[in-house]
Amino acid sequence: MRTKNRGSQLLASILVNAIYAMKNFPVMLINTLLAPLSFLIVIAFVSHGALIGVAVEGAFIMTMVVNGIGLQGDLSHLKNDLKLQDMIVSSPTSSLMYMAGMAISELVYALPSVVMLIILSFFFLHVGLLAALVIAAVMLLIFIVGISLGFFFATLTADVIQSWAFGGMLSTLLSTLPPVYYPITYIPMPYQYLAYISPTTYAAEIAQSAAGFVSFSPATIIIDWVVLVSVAVVLLLIAGKKSRWREI
């Protein structure tokens, strides 16, 4: 019975936050495609095609981050405008279950972008099964980072407009300023150190190394994994334990 209830809670999140928007406002899907695709096209033209494979990986990272952080605006709308969170708080649903359901709904909402990038990957990312699994794991971790940030900030904001401001700022800091669409070696020293403030830099290095675009030392890749996993776990714990949930 408990498993059935959890399944119903997850399905409800997908229906409310993804299927409803995709069905009634299909123009929003175009918006989810434009951001990663536009950067990919710009990088491809500027590099004369030399960085198109790296840019595809960057578009994957941007899609995961932006859709994860985009949860902030959706949650703020549900909480402040529709008062849906008041009902959820009064129910047996935990904050982690709520976050899991909304996270899955964001993945469903991002499916058009993900499918498009998977198709492009067949043409521009020539990797084996192991490398593909590594890249998939990196995308999952960076999505967890985005979802955790989105959930945490959504519980702190009092208005959807404020959420848009936080979301836009976080998306820019994590997906456009760091070297995700190009190798970090393109950034001159000592500015490379600034790039390592963002967890997406570590994700990009792992993905670029797995695809064979850039060669990093084994020690660097190990550090990248440790940092990325640690950030994802810490942010997930903060979102689950420290967010203002039942105090609202």
WORA-V944256 format. One record per pair of residues at least 12 apart in sequence whose ideal C-beta (glycine too) atoms are under 7 Angstrom apart, sorted by the first residue. I is the first residue (numbers start at 1). J is the second residue. D is the distance in whole Angstrom. If there is no record, write none. Layout:
BEGIN
i;j;d
I;J;D
I;J;D
END
This chain:
BEGIN
i;j;d
6;97;6
9;93;6
9;97;6
9;101;6
10;100;7
10;101;4
10;104;6
12;101;7
13;101;3
13;102;5
13;104;7
13;105;5
14;104;6
14;105;5
14;108;6
17;74;5
17;102;6
17;105;4
18;105;4
18;108;4
18;109;4
21;109;7
22;109;7
29;112;5
32;67;7
32;109;7
32;110;6
32;112;7
32;113;5
33;112;6
33;113;5
33;116;7
35;62;7
35;66;6
36;59;4
36;62;5
36;63;5
36;113;6
37;59;7
39;58;7
39;59;7
39;62;7
39;181;6
40;55;5
40;56;6
40;59;5
43;55;4
43;181;5
43;182;6
51;182;6
52;124;5
53;124;4
53;125;6
53;211;6
53;213;6
54;181;7
54;182;6
54;183;6
54;208;6
54;213;5
55;181;5
56;117;6
56;120;5
56;121;6
56;124;5
56;125;6
57;135;7
57;207;5
57;208;6
57;211;6
58;180;4
58;181;3
58;204;7
59;117;6
60;117;5
60;139;6
61;139;7
61;142;6
61;175;7
61;180;5
61;200;6
61;203;6
61;204;6
62;175;4
62;180;6
63;110;6
63;113;5
63;114;7
63;117;7
64;139;5
64;142;5
64;143;4
64;146;6
65;142;6
65;146;4
65;171;7
65;174;5
65;175;5
65;200;6
66;171;5
66;175;6
67;106;5
67;109;7
67;110;4
67;146;7
68;106;6
68;143;5
68;145;7
68;146;2
68;147;4
68;150;6
69;146;5
69;149;6
69;150;5
69;167;5
69;170;5
69;171;5
70;106;7
70;150;7
70;167;6
71;102;6
71;103;7
71;106;5
71;147;6
71;150;4
71;151;6
71;154;7
72;150;4
72;153;5
72;154;4
72;163;5
72;166;6
72;167;5
73;160;6
73;163;5
73;164;6
73;167;5
74;102;7
75;102;7
75;151;7
75;154;4
76;154;5
76;157;5
76;160;4
76;163;4
77;160;5
79;154;7
80;158;7
80;159;6
80;160;6
81;160;6
85;248;7
89;245;7
89;246;6
89;248;7
95;240;6
95;243;6
95;245;4
96;240;5
99;147;7
99;151;5
99;239;6
99;240;7
103;147;5
106;147;7
125;211;6
127;210;7
127;211;5
131;210;4
131;211;6
134;206;7
134;210;4
135;207;5
135;210;5
135;211;7
138;203;5
138;206;5
138;207;5
141;203;7
141;228;5
141;229;6
141;232;5
142;199;7
142;200;6
142;203;5
144;232;4
144;236;6
145;199;5
145;231;6
145;232;5
145;235;6
148;235;4
148;236;5
148;238;7
148;239;4
149;170;6
149;235;6
151;239;5
151;243;6
152;238;6
152;239;5
152;243;5
153;166;5
155;243;4
155;244;5
155;245;6
156;244;6
173;198;7
174;198;6
174;200;5
175;200;6
178;195;5
178;198;4
178;200;5
178;201;5
178;204;7
179;195;6
179;201;6
179;204;6
180;200;5
180;204;4
183;208;6
183;213;7
183;214;5
184;201;6
184;205;7
185;214;7
199;227;7
199;228;6
199;231;5
202;224;4
202;227;5
202;228;5
203;228;6
205;220;7
205;224;5
206;221;6
206;224;5
206;225;7
206;228;7
209;221;6
END
